[in-house]
Amino acid sequence: MSRVALTIKNAWIALIFQLLYVIIQFFSRDIFLDNLGDEFIGTAETLKSILQFLNLSELGIGTAVGFSLYKPIYDNNREKINEIIGYLGFLYKRIGLFVLSASLILMLFFPYFFQSSNINLTTIVFLFLALLISNLLSYFFAYYMFLLQADQKSYINVTIGQSVFILRLSLQCVVLIYLQDVMLWILLELVTPFIYIFILRKKVKQTYPWLIFNFKMTKSIRNNQKGLLKKIKQISFHKLGTFVSNSTDNIIIFSMVNPAMVAFVGNYQMIMNNINLLVSKLFDGTNASVGNLVAENDLKSMLKVFWEFMALRFFIAGCSTILLYIGFDDLITLWLGEKYLLSDTILIVLIIIFFMLQVRQPIDSFKQAYGLYDDIWSPVVQSVINLAFSIIFVLKYGVLGVFLGTMISQFIIVMLWRPYYVFKYGFKINHGIYWKGFGLHLVYFAMSFIIYYFISKNFTFNPNPSFLSLFMQLFKFGILFFLIYFSILAVFCLGFKNLIERFYNLIIKRFK
């Protein structure tokens, strides 16, 4: 299959499964909060954040390996692929042992950490162990998924993983509704990853019969991978910045506000994260496609694809942010009740963070494809800015302050520094080209919003909708903004015009 065809296949399969996952997660969240309580859910999410902290030991190994696999896959060099995957397994197993040891030591302090919790300590320990074992399985047995991703076959991993986890959520709902057994609910967290690992390894063996699963790692092979190890060390700093930006919020809120507030924030994060995941599934496989494109080293083609991605990301981000602002509060109220609403200011800041996350992706994709990770200072600065502002602002503004810290650090490093770095050291062209294109996209979005704002005044809006009427309202206003934004981009934006032409040719070719 062609690169574009594989990208589309990855995207539609991932999107379907993610939609199913979002639906079951939407209903299960309500059931979990009703049967387990705000404090339990907040504690569970904090434990996951603690595990993410311990997973800092992984620090970008998978990303570096994915980058190093593009060329061997392009050259069909099976010996080199086996060597890289074998080295990945060698590193991951040692990281798994470190995470296990660190977790067991950390558990000794649980009586102190959770002394004010109303949840039984035995339950907390059992939940942490279930999450830990689930985590460790990926280090020891699931690292082959990086080969699927690099080879543009991530739809295999998505199909297996999402099917198993949809099954888990469904069974957990049944357990709470009919048995009201918390321990059995936690047990399902533990058991289902084993099913995923078993099916995944079997499928990988079928897809790559030549892949050596018990690769013998010799000293000479380890010496041959010194370049990869250097890249891993560079990426580790960048993963640190990502972790601080995305995973410390819950820990700060847990320790400096209260555990129940983690659950309140988690409701908002769940919706935002699922939308992010849905969008990312549309682009599933594009990182591998960009990697192959960079391997071909055609600057004109790379820039054409870059601006097509940028136009599409802006279009999706623009449409999504409008719908989020219009319908978020009503959705939370209908779904969980008014008591779970946070302030409008918090919602706006979260939407801004969401917008930045979307429009930064083309830069991130090419940064990864080029293997540009020498700027190890930038994630350190990002982490310091994030933590400093979050802690300072949380004392004055509460939960809002945590997200203000995240927004500021993302803007300075991700939105300002990273594009400059990629254009100067990746494309090796004047970075002013990026700022001109980015600025034009902001103008197109602003034009669309102004036109939408004045037209939408003529439409009625139900202040107390049902689920159905909320959906219809979002559909009505979403279509309005979609048509306005689409028209402006189709007229003024070259990248969007090229994108329309690409999809048109693909559809014509499909039906010929």
MODA-V100004 format. One record per residue. N is the residue number from 0. RES is the residue in three letters. PHI is phi in radians with two decimals (999 if undefined). Layout:
n->[N | N]
res->[RES | RES]
phi->[PHI | PHI]
//
This chain:
n->[0 | 1 | 2 | 3 | 4 | 5 | 6 | 7 | 8 | 9 | 10 | 11 | 12 | 13 | 14 | 15 | 16 | 17 | 18 | 19 | 20 | 21 | 22 | 23 | 24 | 25 | 26 | 27 | 28 | 29 | 30 | 31 | 32 | 33 | 34 | 35 | 36 | 37 | 38 | 39 | 40 | 41 | 42 | 43 | 44 | 45 | 46 | 47 | 48 | 49 | 50 | 51 | 52 | 53 | 54 | 55 | 56 | 57 | 58 | 59 | 60 | 61 | 62 | 63 | 64 | 65 | 66 | 67 | 68 | 69 | 70 | 71 | 72 | 73 | 74 | 75 | 76 | 77 | 78 | 79 | 80 | 81 | 82 | 83 | 84 | 85 | 86 | 87 | 88 | 89 | 90 | 91 | 92 | 93 | 94 | 95 | 96 | 97 | 98 | 99 | 100 | 101 | 102 | 103 | 104 | 105 | 106 | 107 | 108 | 109 | 110 | 111 | 112 | 113 | 114 | 115 | 116 | 117 | 118 | 119 | 120 | 121 | 122 | 123 | 124 | 125 | 126 | 127 | 128 | 129 | 130 | 131 | 132 | 133 | 134 | 135 | 136 | 137 | 138 | 139 | 140 | 141 | 142 | 143 | 144 | 145 | 146 | 147 | 148 | 149 | 150 | 151 | 152 | 153 | 154 | 155 | 156 | 157 | 158 | 159 | 160 | 161 | 162 | 163 | 164 | 165 | 166 | 167 | 168 | 169 | 170 | 171 | 172 | 173 | 174 | 175 | 176 | 177 | 178 | 179 | 180 | 181 | 182 | 183 | 184 | 185 | 186 | 187 | 188 | 189 | 190 | 191 | 192 | 193 | 194 | 195 | 196 | 197 | 198 | 199 | 200 | 201 | 202 | 203 | 204 | 205 | 206 | 207 | 208 | 209 | 210 | 211 | 212 | 213 | 214 | 215 | 216 | 217 | 218 | 219 | 220 | 221 | 222 | 223 | 224 | 225 | 226 | 227 | 228 | 229 | 230 | 231 | 232 | 233 | 234 | 235 | 236 | 237 | 238 | 239 | 240 | 241 | 242 | 243 | 244 | 245 | 246 | 247 | 248 | 249 | 250 | 251 | 252 | 253 | 254 | 255 | 256 | 257 | 258 | 259 | 260 | 261 | 262 | 263 | 264 | 265 | 266 | 267 | 268 | 269 | 270 | 271 | 272 | 273 | 274 | 275 | 276 | 277 | 278 | 279 | 280 | 281 | 282 | 283 | 284 | 285 | 286 | 287 | 288 | 289 | 290 | 291 | 292 | 293 | 294 | 295 | 296 | 297 | 298 | 299 | 300 | 301 | 302 | 303 | 304 | 305 | 306 | 307 | 308 | 309 | 310 | 311 | 312 | 313 | 314 | 315 | 316 | 317 | 318 | 319 | 320 | 321 | 322 | 323 | 324 | 325 | 326 | 327 | 328 | 329 | 330 | 331 | 332 | 333 | 334 | 335 | 336 | 337 | 338 | 339 | 340 | 341 | 342 | 343 | 344 | 345 | 346 | 347 | 348 | 349 | 350 | 351 | 352 | 353 | 354 | 355 | 356 | 357 | 358 | 359 | 360 | 361 | 362 | 363 | 364 | 365 | 366 | 367 | 368 | 369 | 370 | 371 | 372 | 373 | 374 | 375 | 376 | 377 | 378 | 379 | 380 | 381 | 382 | 383 | 384 | 385 | 386 | 387 | 388 | 389 | 390 | 391 | 392 | 393 | 394 | 395 | 396 | 397 | 398 | 399 | 400 | 401 | 402 | 403 | 404 | 405 | 406 | 407 | 408 | 409 | 410 | 411 | 412 | 413 | 414 | 415 | 416 | 417 | 418 | 419 | 420 | 421 | 422 | 423 | 424 | 425 | 426 | 427 | 428 | 429 | 430 | 431 | 432 | 433 | 434 | 435 | 436 | 437 | 438 | 439 | 440 | 441 | 442 | 443 | 444 | 445 | 446 | 447 | 448 | 449 | 450 | 451 | 452 | 453 | 454 | 455 | 456 | 457 | 458 | 459 | 460 | 461 | 462 | 463 | 464 | 465 | 466 | 467 | 468 | 469 | 470 | 471 | 472 | 473 | 474 | 475 | 476 | 477 | 478 | 479 | 480 | 481 | 482 | 483 | 484 | 485 | 486 | 487 | 488 | 489 | 490 | 491 | 492 | 493 | 494 | 495 | 496 | 497 | 498 | 499 | 500 | 501 | 502 | 503 | 504 | 505 | 506 | 507 | 508 | 509 | 510 | 511]
res->[MET | SER | ARG | VAL | ALA | LEU | THR | ILE | LYS | ASN | ALA | TRP | ILE | ALA | LEU | ILE | PHE | GLN | LEU | LEU | TYR | VAL | ILE | ILE | GLN | PHE | PHE | SER | ARG | ASP | ILE | PHE | LEU | ASP | ASN | LEU | GLY | ASP | GLU | PHE | ILE | GLY | THR | ALA | GLU | THR | LEU | LYS | SER | ILE | LEU | GLN | PHE | LEU | ASN | LEU | SER | GLU | LEU | GLY | ILE | GLY | THR | ALA | VAL | GLY | PHE | SER | LEU | TYR | LYS | PRO | ILE | TYR | ASP | ASN | ASN | ARG | GLU | LYS | ILE | ASN | GLU | ILE | ILE | GLY | TYR | LEU | GLY | PHE | LEU | TYR | LYS | ARG | ILE | GLY | LEU | PHE | VAL | LEU | SER | ALA | SER | LEU | ILE | LEU | MET | LEU | PHE | PHE | PRO | TYR | PHE | PHE | GLN | SER | SER | ASN | ILE | ASN | LEU | THR | THR | ILE | VAL | PHE | LEU | PHE | LEU | ALA | LEU | LEU | ILE | SER | ASN | LEU | LEU | SER | TYR | PHE | PHE | ALA | TYR | TYR | MET | PHE | LEU | LEU | GLN | ALA | ASP | GLN | LYS | SER | TYR | ILE | ASN | VAL | THR | ILE | GLY | GLN | SER | VAL | PHE | ILE | LEU | ARG | LEU | SER | LEU | GLN | CYS | VAL | VAL | LEU | ILE | TYR | LEU | GLN | ASP | VAL | MET | LEU | TRP | ILE | LEU | LEU | GLU | LEU | VAL | THR | PRO | PHE | ILE | TYR | ILE | PHE | ILE | LEU | ARG | LYS | LYS | VAL | LYS | GLN | THR | TYR | PRO | TRP | LEU | ILE | PHE | ASN | PHE | LYS | MET | THR | LYS | SER | ILE | ARG | ASN | ASN | GLN | LYS | GLY | LEU | LEU | LYS | LYS | ILE | LYS | GLN | ILE | SER | PHE | HIS | LYS | LEU | GLY | THR | PHE | VAL | SER | ASN | SER | THR | ASP | ASN | ILE | ILE | ILE | PHE | SER | MET | VAL | ASN | PRO | ALA | MET | VAL | ALA | PHE | VAL | GLY | ASN | TYR | GLN | MET | ILE | MET | ASN | ASN | ILE | ASN | LEU | LEU | VAL | SER | LYS | LEU | PHE | ASP | GLY | THR | ASN | ALA | SER | VAL | GLY | ASN | LEU | VAL | ALA | GLU | ASN | ASP | LEU | LYS | SER | MET | LEU | LYS | VAL | PHE | TRP | GLU | PHE | MET | ALA | LEU | ARG | PHE | PHE | ILE | ALA | GLY | CYS | SER | THR | ILE | LEU | LEU | TYR | ILE | GLY | PHE | ASP | ASP | LEU | ILE | THR | LEU | TRP | LEU | GLY | GLU | LYS | TYR | LEU | LEU | SER | ASP | THR | ILE | LEU | ILE | VAL | LEU | ILE | ILE | ILE | PHE | PHE | MET | LEU | GLN | VAL | ARG | GLN | PRO | ILE | ASP | SER | PHE | LYS | GLN | ALA | TYR | GLY | LEU | TYR | ASP | ASP | ILE | TRP | SER | PRO | VAL | VAL | GLN | SER | VAL | ILE | ASN | LEU | ALA | PHE | SER | ILE | ILE | PHE | VAL | LEU | LYS | TYR | GLY | VAL | LEU | GLY | VAL | PHE | LEU | GLY | THR | MET | ILE | SER | GLN | PHE | ILE | ILE | VAL | MET | LEU | TRP | ARG | PRO | TYR | TYR | VAL | PHE | LYS | TYR | GLY | PHE | LYS | ILE | ASN | HIS | GLY | ILE | TYR | TRP | LYS | GLY | PHE | GLY | LEU | HIS | LEU | VAL | TYR | PHE | ALA | MET | SER | PHE | ILE | ILE | TYR | TYR | PHE | ILE | SER | LYS | ASN | PHE | THR | PHE | ASN | PRO | ASN | PRO | SER | PHE | LEU | SER | LEU | PHE | MET | GLN | LEU | PHE | LYS | PHE | GLY | ILE | LEU | PHE | PHE | LEU | ILE | TYR | PHE | SER | ILE | LEU | ALA | VAL | PHE | CYS | LEU | GLY | PHE | LYS | ASN | LEU | ILE | GLU | ARG | PHE | TYR | ASN | LEU | ILE | ILE | LYS | ARG | PHE | LYS]
phi->[999 | -1.26 | -1.06 | -1.15 | -1.10 | -1.15 | -1.06 | -1.15 | -1.09 | -1.01 | -1.17 | -1.25 | -1.16 | -1.09 | -1.14 | -1.07 | -1.18 | -1.18 | -1.08 | -1.07 | -1.14 | -1.11 | -1.07 | -1.20 | -1.19 | -1.04 | -1.31 | -1.18 | -1.05 | -1.09 | -1.14 | -1.10 | -1.13 | -1.18 | -1.68 | -1.84 | 1.63 | -1.08 | -1.18 | -1.13 | -1.12 | -1.09 | -1.14 | -1.06 | -1.22 | -1.20 | -1.08 | -1.12 | -1.17 | -1.11 | -1.15 | -1.11 | -1.12 | -1.14 | -1.27 | -1.04 | -1.12 | -1.24 | 0.59 | 1.55 | -1.07 | -1.05 | -1.12 | -1.13 | -1.16 | -1.02 | -1.09 | -1.29 | -1.47 | -0.98 | -1.23 | -1.02 | -1.19 | -1.07 | -1.57 | 0.98 | -1.58 | -1.17 | -1.09 | -1.19 | -1.08 | -1.05 | -1.14 | -1.19 | -1.13 | -1.09 | -1.18 | -1.04 | -1.08 | -1.03 | -1.24 | -1.12 | -1.15 | -1.27 | -1.16 | -1.01 | -1.16 | -1.14 | -1.06 | -1.07 | -1.12 | -1.12 | -1.17 | -1.13 | -1.18 | -1.08 | -1.08 | -1.10 | -1.70 | -1.01 | -1.01 | -1.41 | -1.05 | -1.95 | -1.16 | -1.62 | -1.35 | -1.50 | -1.58 | -1.03 | -1.08 | -1.06 | -1.13 | -1.08 | -1.12 | -1.10 | -1.11 | -1.09 | -1.12 | -1.10 | -1.15 | -1.12 | -1.11 | -1.01 | -1.17 | -1.15 | -1.03 | -1.17 | -1.25 | -1.54 | -2.33 | -1.88 | -1.24 | -1.18 | -1.09 | -1.18 | -1.19 | -1.06 | -1.15 | -1.16 | -1.59 | 1.02 | -2.12 | -1.16 | -1.05 | -1.16 | -1.13 | -1.10 | -1.03 | -1.23 | -1.09 | -1.20 | -1.07 | -1.16 | -1.33 | -1.14 | -1.05 | -1.07 | -1.08 | -1.09 | -1.16 | -1.12 | -1.12 | -1.06 | -1.07 | -1.25 | -1.23 | -1.75 | -1.98 | 0.86 | -1.97 | -1.17 | -1.11 | -1.20 | -1.04 | -1.18 | -1.03 | -1.16 | -1.06 | -1.45 | -1.34 | -1.05 | -1.07 | -1.11 | -1.12 | -1.04 | -1.08 | -1.06 | -1.21 | -1.07 | -1.10 | -1.12 | -1.22 | -1.10 | -1.07 | -1.23 | -1.32 | -2.21 | -1.09 | -1.51 | -1.27 | -1.55 | -1.39 | -1.95 | -1.18 | -1.49 | -1.57 | -1.79 | -1.13 | -1.14 | -1.17 | -1.10 | -1.16 | -1.19 | -1.73 | -1.10 | -1.12 | -1.15 | -1.11 | -1.11 | -1.13 | -1.09 | -1.10 | -1.15 | -1.14 | -1.02 | -1.15 | -1.23 | -1.16 | -1.06 | -1.09 | -1.10 | -1.08 | -1.06 | -1.20 | -1.87 | -2.05 | -1.56 | -0.98 | -1.12 | -1.16 | -1.13 | -1.12 | -1.04 | -1.52 | -1.95 | -2.04 | -2.95 | -1.04 | -1.10 | -1.12 | -1.05 | -1.19 | -1.06 | -1.13 | -1.04 | -1.10 | -1.15 | -1.12 | -1.09 | -1.16 | -1.07 | -1.12 | -1.20 | -1.15 | -1.02 | -1.15 | -1.04 | -1.16 | -1.11 | -1.18 | -1.08 | -1.82 | -1.03 | 1.64 | -1.23 | -1.07 | -1.16 | -1.11 | -1.12 | -1.04 | -1.16 | -1.12 | -1.13 | -1.08 | -1.33 | 1.06 | -1.93 | -1.04 | -1.06 | -1.15 | -1.11 | -1.18 | -1.09 | -1.16 | -1.00 | -1.29 | -1.16 | -1.08 | -1.09 | -1.09 | -1.18 | -1.15 | -1.11 | -1.09 | -1.16 | -1.09 | -1.10 | -1.10 | -1.17 | -1.14 | -1.09 | -1.17 | -1.09 | -1.16 | -1.19 | -1.94 | -1.10 | -1.10 | -1.12 | -1.13 | -1.08 | -1.11 | -1.19 | -1.35 | -2.10 | 2.00 | -1.10 | -1.14 | -1.62 | -1.30 | -1.82 | -1.23 | -1.07 | -1.12 | -1.08 | -1.05 | -1.08 | -1.11 | -1.10 | -1.17 | -1.09 | -1.07 | -1.05 | -1.06 | -1.11 | -1.07 | -1.26 | -1.35 | -1.47 | -1.07 | -1.01 | -1.09 | -1.08 | -1.09 | -1.31 | -1.07 | -1.17 | -1.10 | -1.38 | 1.22 | -1.53 | -2.32 | -1.24 | -1.43 | -1.18 | -1.25 | -1.12 | -1.18 | -1.15 | -1.10 | -1.04 | -1.12 | -1.11 | -1.06 | -1.06 | -1.13 | -1.08 | -1.19 | -1.10 | -1.22 | -1.13 | -1.29 | -1.14 | -1.18 | -1.72 | -1.98 | 1.26 | -1.01 | -0.96 | -1.08 | -1.08 | -1.33 | -1.10 | -1.07 | -1.10 | -1.10 | -1.12 | -1.15 | -1.11 | -1.12 | -1.16 | -1.57 | -1.32 | -1.52 | -1.77 | -1.30 | -1.07 | -1.07 | -1.01 | -1.13 | -1.19 | -1.25 | -1.36 | -1.86 | -1.73 | -1.18 | 1.05 | -2.33 | -1.08 | -1.24 | -1.06 | -1.05 | -1.15 | -1.14 | -1.11 | -1.14 | -1.13 | -1.09 | -1.09 | -1.13 | -1.12 | -1.13 | -1.06 | -1.17 | -1.11 | -1.03 | -1.10 | -1.15 | -1.09 | -1.09 | -1.06 | -1.04 | -1.29 | -1.24 | -1.15 | -1.08 | -1.49 | -1.76 | -1.46 | -2.30 | -1.35 | -1.31 | -2.26 | -1.43 | -1.54 | -1.01 | -1.16 | -1.19 | -1.11 | -1.06 | -1.17 | -1.12 | -1.11 | -1.11 | -1.11 | -1.24 | -1.12 | -1.09 | -1.04 | -1.17 | -0.95 | -1.16 | -1.14 | -1.15 | -1.03 | -1.11 | -1.13 | -1.15 | -1.13 | -1.52 | -1.81 | -1.77 | -1.12 | -1.05 | -1.22 | -1.06 | -1.09 | -1.15 | -1.05 | -1.10 | -1.09 | -1.18 | -1.09 | -1.11 | -1.16 | -1.17 | -1.05 | -1.12 | -1.13 | -1.66 | -1.34]
//
